[in-house]
Amino acid sequence: MSVVRRVPWSSSAEFLTVFQLLFSPANPNLTTALAHLHAWSLRAPSALPPAIHSTHALLSLLVAADPSPPPGPTRRLALAMALTRLVNSLVDPLQTNMFARSISDLARQLELPLSFVQLRHRSTHEELPSEKLLLDSARLAVDWLYARYWYPTMIQLTSASSSQPVSATEGTTTDLDGLRVILQDYKRARKRELSDATQFLSVRQQVQKLETWLEQRTVSALANPTLEGPVEADEESEELERERRVMECLAEELCVVGNLIPRAIKKRPQSDHARLPLALHDLYHPLLQTLSKTFPQTLIRALVDHLVMLLIAAPTSTTLAKADETFHLSIAAWLVELIPALERTSAEDFVKCLLSHPNRYCLSVLKILSKTFQINNLDILLSLRQESINQPALVINEPEEALKHRMERWESFTRPSLSEEEPEEERVGGPGWRLVDKNEWRACPIGMLPGGVIPQLINLP
């Protein structure tokens, strides 16, 4: 039986509208959104979630109409009060024991950054923090509220309102299209953040969207025949297998030109020993770092596995087009970046795979790893592999008659000589058994002694 809960919004559509007004990276309308939040606080003040109340207070201070701050400590006091009320409103409902728990302990339970708890303590008992610190903390608090309340609630309402059944194939196609949109939105948001550090909120929003997409796909993979393999007896192994398949889907999409591999050739590595360009590293480092913490056992391994498969399949021709050459050089640069992040056993497995397919790009990865990544005897194995590649192949171009003559000479050396007479003592042999000549053989009963005597065994004592 579902529990009825009062909410200040009249319908799911109203909540989704306010969500878009607040957090749309393309065209946010904060003034209208704040008016909606104020109306909700008047409509049902007792039913207003603390997260919405804190969002309204923080955003109202961040987007104040007057661009110049009020004189004196007024703005600092307002920001400090909003952050203090945020912490108190979140941790107070958890104080249900007979003995009060520490606020830092409750904050860990909520996964609330401890910096907010420390800021609350300073604002209450010490001198007020600086305005810059308070502004940065307010933006971070809005970011945290988005990730922990707004976006999960939006997903929940969207899932509840969508009742139209979708086939497995159509669902997979739609999900992949959604993944591509999220990756493109992240790329645009990250580029804006690199040029303007105040745009970090939109990047965190896109990363949170991608995490939610991956978690939902992992949960729904059990019922999706396109992602489900053999069912394992162990529930934990089954969940890990589903997660691995979802990570393979993400890795395949990341390796498409336009994501980890830039479309512009000039933005790719240009030589065998070139490292990953700094701009490309900065573009995707936050995404990979966050996802690797959420999916520590599967993401990086699935991505490296897909990159290695692309690299060992690279053509060996030396006359490749510039686009194809830089494509494989980009893959090699990403492998140099990602392989050290793996566990040692997994890293050594991929190194062995690269050693067994020593094309130009695999060797360039191994040469860089031999200098920067400690793997036992990698430099020795690499040098031996390089020597075996550089050694010219054995070519036999002798005429057939010369080969025949060499074979005859070899047989003459190995064949025993029949012309030489053996010494008499060796030919006759000594006492004991000897090989009798064919002419000396004659018919006789079984058991007859060499002298022609048949022993009378019955008469023996």
C-alpha positions as a Markdown table, in Angstrom:
| # | Residue | x | y | z |
|---|---|---|---|---|
| 1 | Met | 0.0 | 0.0 | 0.0 |
| 2 | Ser | 1.5 | 3.3 | -1.1 |
| 3 | Val | 1.6 | 6.2 | 1.5 |
| 4 | Val | 0.0 | 9.4 | 0.4 |
| 5 | Arg | 2.3 | 12.4 | 0.8 |
| 6 | Arg | 1.4 | 16.1 | 0.5 |
| 7 | Val | 3.5 | 18.1 | -1.9 |
| 8 | Pro | 3.2 | 21.8 | -2.8 |
| 9 | Trp | 3.0 | 21.3 | -6.6 |
| 10 | Ser | -0.3 | 20.6 | -8.2 |
| 11 | Ser | 1.0 | 18.0 | -10.7 |
| 12 | Ser | 4.2 | 16.3 | -12.0 |
| 13 | Ala | 4.1 | 18.6 | -15.0 |
| 14 | Glu | 4.4 | 21.7 | -12.7 |
| 15 | Phe | 7.4 | 20.2 | -10.9 |
| 16 | Leu | 9.1 | 19.4 | -14.2 |
| 17 | Thr | 8.4 | 22.9 | -15.5 |
| 18 | Val | 10.0 | 24.5 | -12.4 |
| 19 | Phe | 12.9 | 22.0 | -12.7 |
| 20 | Gln | 13.6 | 23.1 | -16.3 |
| 21 | Leu | 13.4 | 26.8 | -15.3 |
| 22 | Leu | 15.9 | 26.3 | -12.6 |
| 23 | Phe | 18.5 | 24.0 | -14.1 |
| 24 | Ser | 18.2 | 24.1 | -17.9 |
| 25 | Pro | 21.8 | 24.7 | -19.1 |
| 26 | Ala | 20.6 | 26.3 | -22.3 |
| 27 | Asn | 18.1 | 28.9 | -21.1 |
| 28 | Pro | 17.5 | 29.0 | -17.3 |
| 29 | Asn | 14.9 | 31.4 | -16.1 |
| 30 | Leu | 15.7 | 31.8 | -12.4 |
| 31 | Thr | 13.4 | 34.8 | -11.8 |
| 32 | Thr | 10.3 | 32.8 | -12.8 |
| 33 | Ala | 11.5 | 29.7 | -11.1 |
| 34 | Leu | 12.0 | 31.5 | -7.8 |
| 35 | Ala | 8.5 | 33.0 | -8.1 |
| 36 | His | 7.2 | 29.4 | -8.4 |
| 37 | Leu | 9.2 | 28.3 | -5.3 |
| 38 | His | 7.8 | 31.3 | -3.3 |
| 39 | Ala | 4.3 | 30.4 | -4.4 |
| 40 | Trp | 4.9 | 26.8 | -3.2 |
| 41 | Ser | 6.0 | 28.1 | 0.2 |
| 42 | Leu | 2.8 | 30.1 | 0.5 |
| 43 | Arg | 0.6 | 27.3 | -0.8 |
| 44 | Ala | 1.7 | 24.6 | 1.6 |
| 45 | Pro | 4.4 | 25.8 | 4.0 |
| 46 | Ser | 4.2 | 22.6 | 6.1 |
| 47 | Ala | 4.5 | 20.4 | 3.1 |
| 48 | Leu | 7.5 | 22.2 | 1.5 |
| 49 | Pro | 10.5 | 19.9 | 1.6 |
| 50 | Pro | 13.6 | 21.4 | 3.3 |
| 51 | Ala | 15.6 | 21.0 | 0.1 |
| 52 | Ile | 13.3 | 23.2 | -1.9 |
| 53 | His | 13.2 | 25.8 | 0.9 |
| 54 | Ser | 17.1 | 25.9 | 1.0 |
| 55 | Thr | 17.2 | 26.1 | -2.8 |
| 56 | His | 14.9 | 29.1 | -2.8 |
| 57 | Ala | 17.0 | 30.9 | -0.1 |
| 58 | Leu | 20.4 | 30.2 | -1.7 |
| 59 | Leu | 19.4 | 31.1 | -5.3 |
| 60 | Ser | 17.6 | 34.2 | -4.1 |
| 61 | Leu | 20.9 | 35.4 | -2.7 |
| 62 | Leu | 23.0 | 34.3 | -5.6 |
| 63 | Val | 20.8 | 36.0 | -8.2 |
| 64 | Ala | 20.0 | 39.2 | -6.3 |
| 65 | Ala | 18.5 | 41.9 | -8.5 |
| 66 | Asp | 20.9 | 44.5 | -7.3 |
| 67 | Pro | 24.3 | 43.7 | -8.8 |
| 68 | Ser | 26.2 | 45.6 | -6.1 |
| 69 | Pro | 26.2 | 43.9 | -2.6 |
| 70 | Pro | 24.5 | 45.6 | 0.3 |
| 71 | Pro | 26.8 | 47.7 | 2.6 |
| 72 | Gly | 28.3 | 46.1 | 5.6 |
| 73 | Pro | 28.1 | 42.4 | 6.6 |
| 74 | Thr | 24.4 | 42.1 | 5.5 |
| 75 | Arg | 25.1 | 39.8 | 2.5 |
| 76 | Arg | 27.6 | 37.7 | 4.5 |
| 77 | Leu | 25.1 | 37.3 | 7.3 |
| 78 | Ala | 22.3 | 36.3 | 4.8 |
| 79 | Leu | 24.5 | 33.7 | 3.1 |
| 80 | Ala | 25.8 | 32.3 | 6.4 |
| 81 | Met | 22.2 | 32.0 | 7.7 |
| 82 | Ala | 21.0 | 30.2 | 4.6 |
| 83 | Leu | 23.9 | 27.7 | 4.7 |
| 84 | Thr | 23.3 | 27.2 | 8.5 |
| 85 | Arg | 19.6 | 26.6 | 8.0 |
| 86 | Leu | 20.4 | 24.1 | 5.2 |
| 87 | Val | 22.5 | 22.0 | 7.5 |
| 88 | Asn | 20.1 | 22.2 | 10.4 |
| 89 | Ser | 17.0 | 21.4 | 8.3 |
| 90 | Leu | 18.7 | 18.3 | 6.9 |
| 91 | Val | 20.3 | 16.8 | 10.0 |
| 92 | Asp | 17.6 | 17.6 | 12.6 |
| 93 | Pro | 15.1 | 15.0 | 11.3 |
| 94 | Leu | 17.8 | 12.3 | 11.9 |
| 95 | Gln | 18.1 | 13.1 | 15.6 |
| 96 | Thr | 15.8 | 10.3 | 16.8 |
| 97 | Asn | 17.9 | 8.6 | 19.4 |
| 98 | Met | 17.8 | 9.2 | 23.2 |
| 99 | Phe | 21.3 | 10.7 | 23.0 |
| 100 | Ala | 22.1 | 13.3 | 20.4 |
| 101 | Arg | 24.5 | 12.4 | 17.7 |
| 102 | Ser | 27.1 | 14.7 | 16.3 |
| 103 | Ile | 26.2 | 16.8 | 13.3 |
| 104 | Ser | 29.3 | 15.6 | 11.4 |
| 105 | Asp | 28.1 | 12.0 | 11.9 |
| 106 | Leu | 24.7 | 12.8 | 10.6 |
| 107 | Ala | 26.2 | 14.7 | 7.7 |
| 108 | Arg | 28.2 | 11.6 | 6.7 |
| 109 | Gln | 25.0 | 9.6 | 6.8 |
| 110 | Leu | 23.4 | 12.1 | 4.3 |
| 111 | Glu | 26.7 | 12.3 | 2.3 |
| 112 | Leu | 26.6 | 16.0 | 3.0 |
| 113 | Pro | 30.1 | 17.6 | 2.5 |
| 114 | Leu | 31.7 | 18.2 | 5.9 |
| 115 | Ser | 32.8 | 21.6 | 4.7 |
| 116 | Phe | 29.1 | 22.7 | 5.2 |
| 117 | Val | 29.2 | 21.5 | 8.8 |
| 118 | Gln | 32.5 | 23.4 | 9.4 |
| 119 | Leu | 31.0 | 26.5 | 7.8 |
| 120 | Arg | 28.0 | 26.2 | 10.0 |
| 121 | His | 30.2 | 26.1 | 13.1 |
| 122 | Arg | 32.2 | 29.1 | 12.0 |
| 123 | Ser | 29.1 | 31.1 | 11.2 |
| 124 | Thr | 27.6 | 30.3 | 14.6 |
| 125 | His | 30.5 | 30.4 | 17.0 |
| 126 | Glu | 33.3 | 32.3 | 15.3 |
| 127 | Glu | 33.9 | 35.2 | 12.9 |
| 128 | Leu | 31.9 | 35.1 | 9.7 |
| 129 | Pro | 33.7 | 33.6 | 6.7 |
| 130 | Ser | 34.7 | 35.7 | 3.8 |
| 131 | Glu | 32.0 | 36.6 | 1.2 |
| 132 | Lys | 33.9 | 34.7 | -1.5 |
| 133 | Leu | 34.0 | 31.5 | 0.6 |
| 134 | Leu | 30.3 | 31.9 | 1.4 |
| 135 | Leu | 29.4 | 32.4 | -2.3 |
| 136 | Asp | 31.4 | 29.4 | -3.4 |
| 137 | Ser | 29.8 | 27.3 | -0.7 |
| 138 | Ala | 26.3 | 28.5 | -1.7 |
| 139 | Arg | 26.9 | 27.4 | -5.3 |
| 140 | Leu | 28.3 | 24.1 | -4.1 |
| 141 | Ala | 25.2 | 23.7 | -1.9 |
| 142 | Val | 22.9 | 24.3 | -4.9 |
| 143 | Asp | 24.9 | 21.7 | -6.8 |
| 144 | Trp | 24.5 | 19.2 | -4.0 |
| 145 | Leu | 20.8 | 19.8 | -3.7 |
| 146 | Tyr | 20.4 | 19.3 | -7.5 |
| 147 | Ala | 22.2 | 16.0 | -7.3 |
| 148 | Arg | 20.6 | 14.7 | -4.1 |
| 149 | Tyr | 17.0 | 16.0 | -4.4 |
| 150 | Trp | 16.0 | 17.7 | -7.6 |
| 151 | Tyr | 17.3 | 15.4 | -10.2 |
| 152 | Pro | 16.2 | 12.1 | -8.5 |
| 153 | Thr | 12.8 | 13.5 | -7.9 |
| 154 | Met | 12.5 | 14.6 | -11.5 |
| 155 | Ile | 13.5 | 11.0 | -12.6 |
| 156 | Gln | 10.9 | 9.5 | -10.2 |
| 157 | Leu | 8.1 | 11.7 | -11.5 |
| 158 | Thr | 9.0 | 11.2 | -15.1 |
| 159 | Ser | 9.1 | 7.4 | -14.7 |
| 160 | Ala | 5.7 | 7.4 | -12.9 |
| 161 | Ser | 4.1 | 9.6 | -15.6 |
| 162 | Ser | 5.3 | 7.5 | -18.5 |
| 163 | Ser | 2.9 | 4.6 | -19.0 |
| 164 | Gln | 3.3 | 3.8 | -22.7 |
| 165 | Pro | 5.0 | 0.4 | -23.2 |
| 166 | Val | 8.2 | 0.3 | -25.2 |
| 167 | Ser | 9.6 | -2.7 | -26.9 |
| 168 | Ala | 13.1 | -3.9 | -26.0 |
| 169 | Thr | 14.6 | -2.9 | -29.4 |
| 170 | Glu | 13.0 | 0.6 | -29.3 |
| 171 | Gly | 13.9 | 1.0 | -25.7 |
| 172 | Thr | 17.6 | 0.2 | -26.4 |
| 173 | Thr | 17.7 | 2.6 | -29.4 |
| 174 | Thr | 16.0 | 5.4 | -27.3 |
| 175 | Asp | 18.5 | 4.8 | -24.4 |
| 176 | Leu | 21.5 | 5.0 | -26.8 |
| 177 | Asp | 20.1 | 8.2 | -28.2 |
| 178 | Gly | 19.7 | 9.6 | -24.7 |
| 179 | Leu | 23.3 | 8.5 | -23.9 |
| 180 | Arg | 24.6 | 10.4 | -27.0 |
| 181 | Val | 22.7 | 13.5 | -26.0 |
| 182 | Ile | 24.1 | 13.4 | -22.4 |
| 183 | Leu | 27.6 | 13.0 | -23.7 |
| 184 | Gln | 27.2 | 15.9 | -26.1 |
| 185 | Asp | 25.7 | 18.1 | -23.4 |
| 186 | Tyr | 28.5 | 17.2 | -21.0 |
| 187 | Lys | 31.1 | 18.1 | -23.7 |
| 188 | Arg | 29.5 | 21.5 | -24.3 |
| 189 | Ala | 29.1 | 22.2 | -20.6 |
| 190 | Arg | 32.7 | 21.2 | -19.8 |
| 191 | Lys | 34.0 | 23.5 | -22.6 |
| 192 | Arg | 32.1 | 26.4 | -21.0 |
| 193 | Glu | 33.5 | 25.6 | -17.6 |
| 194 | Leu | 37.1 | 25.5 | -18.9 |
| 195 | Ser | 36.6 | 29.1 | -20.1 |
| 196 | Asp | 34.5 | 30.2 | -17.2 |
| 197 | Ala | 35.0 | 28.4 | -13.9 |
| 198 | Thr | 31.6 | 29.6 | -12.6 |
| 199 | Gln | 29.9 | 27.2 | -15.0 |
| 200 | Phe | 30.8 | 24.2 | -12.9 |
| 201 | Leu | 27.2 | 23.5 | -11.9 |
| 202 | Ser | 26.1 | 22.5 | -15.4 |
| 203 | Val | 29.0 | 20.0 | -15.7 |
| 204 | Arg | 28.0 | 18.4 | -12.4 |
| 205 | Gln | 24.4 | 18.2 | -13.6 |
| 206 | Gln | 25.5 | 16.3 | -16.8 |
| 207 | Val | 27.7 | 13.9 | -14.9 |
| 208 | Gln | 24.8 | 13.2 | -12.5 |
| 209 | Lys | 22.5 | 12.6 | -15.5 |
| 210 | Leu | 25.0 | 10.1 | -16.9 |
| 211 | Glu | 25.4 | 8.3 | -13.6 |
| 212 | Thr | 21.6 | 8.0 | -13.3 |
| 213 | Trp | 21.4 | 6.7 | -16.9 |
| 214 | Leu | 24.0 | 4.0 | -16.2 |
| 215 | Glu | 22.4 | 3.0 | -12.9 |
| 216 | Gln | 19.0 | 2.7 | -14.5 |
| 217 | Arg | 20.4 | 0.7 | -17.4 |
| 218 | Thr | 22.2 | -1.7 | -15.0 |
| 219 | Val | 18.9 | -2.3 | -13.1 |
| 220 | Ser | 16.9 | -2.8 | -16.3 |
| 221 | Ala | 19.5 | -5.0 | -18.0 |
| 222 | Leu | 18.1 | -8.1 | -16.4 |
| 223 | Ala | 14.9 | -7.7 | -18.4 |
| 224 | Asn | 16.5 | -6.5 | -21.6 |
| 225 | Pro | 17.6 | -9.4 | -23.9 |
| 226 | Thr | 20.0 | -7.2 | -25.8 |
| 227 | Leu | 22.2 | -6.7 | -22.6 |
| 228 | Glu | 21.5 | -9.9 | -20.7 |
| 229 | Gly | 23.8 | -12.9 | -21.0 |
| 230 | Pro | 23.7 | -16.2 | -19.1 |
| 231 | Val | 22.1 | -16.0 | -15.7 |
| 232 | Glu | 24.6 | -16.6 | -12.9 |
| 233 | Ala | 23.7 | -18.4 | -9.8 |
| 234 | Asp | 25.4 | -15.8 | -7.6 |
| 235 | Glu | 23.3 | -12.6 | -7.4 |
| 236 | Glu | 26.4 | -10.4 | -6.9 |
| 237 | Ser | 28.1 | -11.9 | -9.9 |
| 238 | Glu | 25.0 | -11.4 | -11.9 |
| 239 | Glu | 24.8 | -7.8 | -11.0 |
| 240 | Leu | 28.5 | -7.3 | -11.8 |
| 241 | Glu | 28.0 | -8.9 | -15.2 |
| 242 | Arg | 25.1 | -6.6 | -16.0 |
| 243 | Glu | 27.1 | -3.6 | -14.9 |
| 244 | Arg | 30.0 | -4.8 | -17.1 |
| 245 | Arg | 27.7 | -5.0 | -20.2 |
| 246 | Val | 26.4 | -1.5 | -19.6 |
| 247 | Met | 30.0 | -0.2 | -19.2 |
| 248 | Glu | 30.9 | -1.9 | -22.5 |
| 249 | Cys | 28.0 | 0.0 | -24.1 |
| 250 | Leu | 29.3 | 3.3 | -22.7 |
| 251 | Ala | 32.9 | 2.5 | -23.7 |
| 252 | Glu | 31.8 | 1.8 | -27.3 |
| 253 | Glu | 30.0 | 5.2 | -27.4 |
| 254 | Leu | 32.9 | 7.1 | -25.9 |
| 255 | Cys | 35.3 | 5.7 | -28.5 |
| 256 | Val | 33.2 | 7.1 | -31.4 |
| 257 | Val | 34.9 | 10.0 | -33.2 |
| 258 | Gly | 33.7 | 13.2 | -31.6 |
| 259 | Asn | 34.0 | 12.0 | -28.0 |
| 260 | Leu | 37.4 | 10.7 | -26.8 |
| 261 | Ile | 38.7 | 10.9 | -30.3 |
| 262 | Pro | 38.4 | 14.6 | -31.5 |
| 263 | Arg | 36.9 | 15.2 | -34.9 |
| 264 | Ala | 39.6 | 17.8 | -35.8 |
| 265 | Ile | 42.8 | 16.1 | -36.8 |
| 266 | Lys | 44.9 | 19.0 | -35.4 |
| 267 | Lys | 43.5 | 18.3 | -31.9 |
| 268 | Arg | 44.8 | 14.7 | -32.0 |
| 269 | Pro | 48.3 | 13.4 | -31.2 |
| 270 | Gln | 50.6 | 13.7 | -34.2 |
| 271 | Ser | 53.5 | 11.3 | -33.5 |
| 272 | Asp | 54.1 | 7.8 | -32.1 |
| 273 | His | 55.5 | 9.0 | -28.7 |
| 274 | Ala | 53.1 | 11.9 | -28.2 |
| 275 | Arg | 51.1 | 12.0 | -25.0 |
| 276 | Leu | 47.4 | 12.9 | -24.7 |
| 277 | Pro | 46.9 | 16.6 | -25.5 |
| 278 | Leu | 46.2 | 18.6 | -22.4 |
| 279 | Ala | 43.0 | 20.1 | -23.7 |
| 280 | Leu | 41.6 | 16.6 | -24.5 |
| 281 | His | 42.7 | 15.3 | -21.0 |
| 282 | Asp | 41.0 | 18.3 | -19.2 |
| 283 | Leu | 37.9 | 17.8 | -21.3 |
| 284 | Tyr | 37.1 | 14.3 | -20.1 |
| 285 | His | 39.1 | 13.9 | -16.9 |
| 286 | Pro | 36.3 | 14.9 | -14.5 |
| 287 | Leu | 33.8 | 12.6 | -16.2 |
| 288 | Leu | 36.1 | 9.5 | -16.1 |
| 289 | Gln | 37.3 | 10.3 | -12.6 |
| 290 | Thr | 33.7 | 10.5 | -11.2 |
| 291 | Leu | 32.4 | 7.5 | -13.0 |
| 292 | Ser | 35.4 | 5.4 | -12.0 |
| 293 | Lys | 34.5 | 6.0 | -8.4 |
| 294 | Thr | 30.9 | 5.1 | -9.0 |
| 295 | Phe | 31.8 | 2.0 | -11.0 |
| 296 | Pro | 35.3 | 1.1 | -9.8 |
| 297 | Gln | 35.4 | -2.5 | -11.0 |
| 298 | Thr | 34.1 | -2.2 | -14.6 |
| 299 | Leu | 34.3 | 1.3 | -16.2 |
| 300 | Ile | 38.1 | 1.7 | -16.8 |
| 301 | Arg | 38.6 | -2.0 | -17.7 |
| 302 | Ala | 35.7 | -1.9 | -20.2 |
| 303 | Leu | 37.1 | 1.3 | -21.8 |
| 304 | Val | 40.7 | -0.1 | -22.0 |
| 305 | Asp | 39.5 | -3.4 | -23.4 |
| 306 | His | 37.6 | -1.6 | -26.2 |
| 307 | Leu | 40.6 | 0.7 | -27.0 |
| 308 | Val | 43.0 | -2.3 | -27.1 |
| 309 | Met | 40.7 | -4.1 | -29.5 |
| 310 | Leu | 40.6 | -1.1 | -31.8 |
| 311 | Leu | 44.4 | -0.7 | -31.6 |
| 312 | Ile | 45.4 | -4.3 | -32.3 |
| 313 | Ala | 43.1 | -4.3 | -35.3 |
| 314 | Ala | 45.0 | -1.3 | -36.8 |
| 315 | Pro | 46.3 | -1.9 | -40.3 |
| 316 | Thr | 50.1 | -2.4 | -40.7 |
| 317 | Ser | 50.3 | -0.3 | -43.9 |
| 318 | Thr | 52.7 | 2.6 | -43.7 |
| 319 | Thr | 50.7 | 4.7 | -46.1 |
| 320 | Leu | 47.6 | 5.4 | -44.0 |
| 321 | Ala | 45.6 | 8.6 | -44.4 |
| 322 | Lys | 46.3 | 11.3 | -41.9 |
| 323 | Ala | 42.8 | 10.8 | -40.3 |
| 324 | Asp | 43.3 | 7.1 | -39.8 |
| 325 | Glu | 46.8 | 7.5 | -38.5 |
| 326 | Thr | 45.9 | 10.1 | -35.9 |
| 327 | Phe | 42.8 | 8.1 | -35.0 |
| 328 | His | 45.0 | 5.2 | -33.8 |
| 329 | Leu | 47.5 | 7.6 | -32.3 |
| 330 | Ser | 44.7 | 9.0 | -30.2 |
| 331 | Ile | 43.7 | 5.5 | -29.0 |
| 332 | Ala | 47.3 | 4.8 | -28.1 |
| 333 | Ala | 47.5 | 8.1 | -26.1 |
| 334 | Trp | 44.4 | 7.2 | -24.2 |
| 335 | Leu | 45.8 | 3.7 | -23.4 |
| 336 | Val | 48.9 | 5.3 | -21.9 |
| 337 | Glu | 46.7 | 7.4 | -19.8 |
| 338 | Leu | 44.3 | 4.7 | -18.6 |
| 339 | Ile | 46.3 | 1.5 | -18.2 |
| 340 | Pro | 48.2 | 2.7 | -15.1 |
| 341 | Ala | 44.8 | 3.3 | -13.5 |
| 342 | Leu | 44.0 | -0.4 | -13.6 |
| 343 | Glu | 44.9 | -3.0 | -11.0 |
| 344 | Arg | 48.3 | -4.5 | -11.7 |
| 345 | Thr | 46.9 | -7.9 | -12.8 |
| 346 | Ser | 44.5 | -6.3 | -15.3 |
| 347 | Ala | 47.2 | -4.0 | -16.5 |
| 348 | Glu | 49.7 | -6.8 | -17.1 |
| 349 | Asp | 47.0 | -8.8 | -19.1 |
| 350 | Phe | 46.5 | -5.8 | -21.4 |
| 351 | Val | 50.3 | -5.4 | -21.8 |
| 352 | Lys | 50.6 | -9.0 | -22.8 |
| 353 | Cys | 47.8 | -8.5 | -25.4 |
| 354 | Leu | 49.7 | -5.5 | -26.8 |
| 355 | Leu | 52.9 | -7.5 | -26.9 |
| 356 | Ser | 51.3 | -10.3 | -28.8 |
| 357 | His | 50.1 | -7.8 | -31.5 |
| 358 | Pro | 53.2 | -5.7 | -32.1 |
| 359 | Asn | 52.1 | -3.2 | -34.7 |
| 360 | Arg | 53.4 | 0.3 | -34.7 |
| 361 | Tyr | 50.8 | 1.8 | -32.4 |
| 362 | Cys | 50.9 | -1.1 | -29.8 |
| 363 | Leu | 54.7 | -0.7 | -29.6 |
| 364 | Ser | 54.4 | 3.0 | -29.1 |
| 365 | Val | 52.2 | 2.4 | -26.1 |
| 366 | Leu | 54.5 | -0.2 | -24.6 |
| 367 | Lys | 57.6 | 2.0 | -25.0 |
| 368 | Ile | 56.0 | 4.8 | -23.1 |
| 369 | Leu | 54.7 | 2.5 | -20.4 |
| 370 | Ser | 58.1 | 0.9 | -20.0 |
| 371 | Lys | 59.4 | 4.3 | -18.8 |
| 372 | Thr | 56.4 | 5.5 | -16.7 |
| 373 | Phe | 54.7 | 2.3 | -15.5 |
| 374 | Gln | 56.5 | -0.4 | -13.5 |
| 375 | Ile | 55.8 | -3.9 | -15.0 |
| 376 | Asn | 58.3 | -6.6 | -14.4 |
| 377 | Asn | 60.7 | -7.2 | -17.4 |
| 378 | Leu | 58.6 | -5.0 | -19.7 |
| 379 | Asp | 61.6 | -3.3 | -21.2 |
| 380 | Ile | 63.4 | -6.6 | -21.8 |
| 381 | Leu | 60.4 | -8.2 | -23.4 |
| 382 | Leu | 59.8 | -5.1 | -25.5 |
| 383 | Ser | 63.4 | -5.1 | -26.8 |
| 384 | Leu | 63.3 | -8.8 | -27.7 |
| 385 | Arg | 60.0 | -8.2 | -29.5 |
| 386 | Gln | 61.5 | -5.3 | -31.4 |
| 387 | Glu | 64.5 | -7.4 | -32.4 |
| 388 | Ser | 62.3 | -10.2 | -33.7 |
| 389 | Ile | 60.4 | -7.8 | -35.8 |
| 390 | Asn | 63.5 | -6.1 | -37.2 |
| 391 | Gln | 65.3 | -9.4 | -38.0 |
| 392 | Pro | 65.0 | -10.1 | -41.7 |
| 393 | Ala | 63.2 | -13.2 | -42.8 |
| 394 | Leu | 65.1 | -16.3 | -44.0 |
| 395 | Val | 64.9 | -16.5 | -47.7 |
| 396 | Ile | 66.0 | -19.7 | -49.6 |
| 397 | Asn | 66.8 | -19.0 | -53.2 |
| 398 | Glu | 69.2 | -21.8 | -54.0 |
| 399 | Pro | 68.6 | -23.8 | -57.2 |
| 400 | Glu | 66.9 | -27.2 | -56.9 |
| 401 | Glu | 70.1 | -29.0 | -58.1 |
| 402 | Ala | 72.2 | -27.4 | -55.3 |
| 403 | Leu | 69.6 | -28.4 | -52.7 |
| 404 | Lys | 69.6 | -32.0 | -54.0 |
| 405 | His | 73.4 | -32.2 | -53.9 |
| 406 | Arg | 73.4 | -30.9 | -50.3 |
| 407 | Met | 70.9 | -33.6 | -49.4 |
| 408 | Glu | 73.0 | -36.4 | -50.9 |
| 409 | Arg | 76.0 | -35.2 | -49.1 |
| 410 | Trp | 74.1 | -35.2 | -45.8 |
| 411 | Glu | 72.8 | -38.7 | -46.4 |
| 412 | Ser | 76.3 | -40.0 | -47.2 |
| 413 | Phe | 77.6 | -38.6 | -43.9 |
| 414 | Thr | 74.8 | -40.2 | -41.9 |
| 415 | Arg | 74.5 | -43.6 | -43.7 |
| 416 | Pro | 76.6 | -46.4 | -42.1 |
| 417 | Ser | 79.5 | -47.6 | -44.3 |
| 418 | Leu | 79.1 | -51.2 | -45.8 |
| 419 | Ser | 82.6 | -51.4 | -47.4 |
| 420 | Glu | 84.6 | -51.5 | -44.2 |
| 421 | Glu | 85.2 | -54.9 | -42.6 |
| 422 | Glu | 84.6 | -55.3 | -39.0 |
| 423 | Pro | 87.3 | -56.8 | -36.8 |
| 424 | Glu | 87.1 | -60.6 | -36.4 |
| 425 | Glu | 86.6 | -60.5 | -32.7 |
| 426 | Glu | 83.7 | -58.0 | -33.1 |
| 427 | Arg | 82.2 | -60.0 | -35.9 |
| 428 | Val | 82.4 | -63.4 | -34.2 |
| 429 | Gly | 81.7 | -62.1 | -30.8 |
| 430 | Gly | 82.7 | -63.5 | -27.4 |
| 431 | Pro | 81.2 | -66.1 | -25.1 |
| 432 | Gly | 77.5 | -66.2 | -24.5 |
| 433 | Trp | 74.7 | -65.5 | -26.9 |
| 434 | Arg | 75.6 | -64.7 | -30.5 |
| 435 | Leu | 73.7 | -64.2 | -33.8 |
| 436 | Val | 73.9 | -67.5 | -35.8 |
| 437 | Asp | 74.3 | -67.3 | -39.5 |
| 438 | Lys | 71.4 | -68.4 | -41.6 |
| 439 | Asn | 73.3 | -71.4 | -43.0 |
| 440 | Glu | 73.9 | -72.8 | -39.6 |
| 441 | Trp | 70.2 | -73.1 | -38.8 |
| 442 | Arg | 68.6 | -76.6 | -38.9 |
| 443 | Ala | 65.3 | -78.1 | -37.8 |
| 444 | Cys | 65.1 | -79.5 | -34.3 |
| 445 | Pro | 62.5 | -80.1 | -31.6 |
| 446 | Ile | 61.7 | -77.4 | -29.1 |
| 447 | Gly | 63.9 | -77.6 | -26.0 |
| 448 | Met | 66.9 | -79.2 | -27.6 |
| 449 | Leu | 70.2 | -78.1 | -26.3 |
| 450 | Pro | 72.9 | -76.7 | -28.6 |
| 451 | Gly | 74.7 | -80.1 | -28.7 |
| 452 | Gly | 71.7 | -81.9 | -30.0 |
| 453 | Val | 70.8 | -83.4 | -26.6 |
| 454 | Ile | 67.3 | -83.4 | -25.2 |
| 455 | Pro | 67.5 | -82.9 | -21.4 |
| 456 | Gln | 65.6 | -85.5 | -19.3 |
| 457 | Leu | 64.2 | -83.1 | -16.8 |
| 458 | Ile | 62.2 | -85.8 | -15.0 |
| 459 | Asn | 65.4 | -87.6 | -14.0 |
| 460 | Leu | 66.9 | -84.6 | -12.4 |
| 461 | Pro | 67.4 | -84.9 | -8.6 |
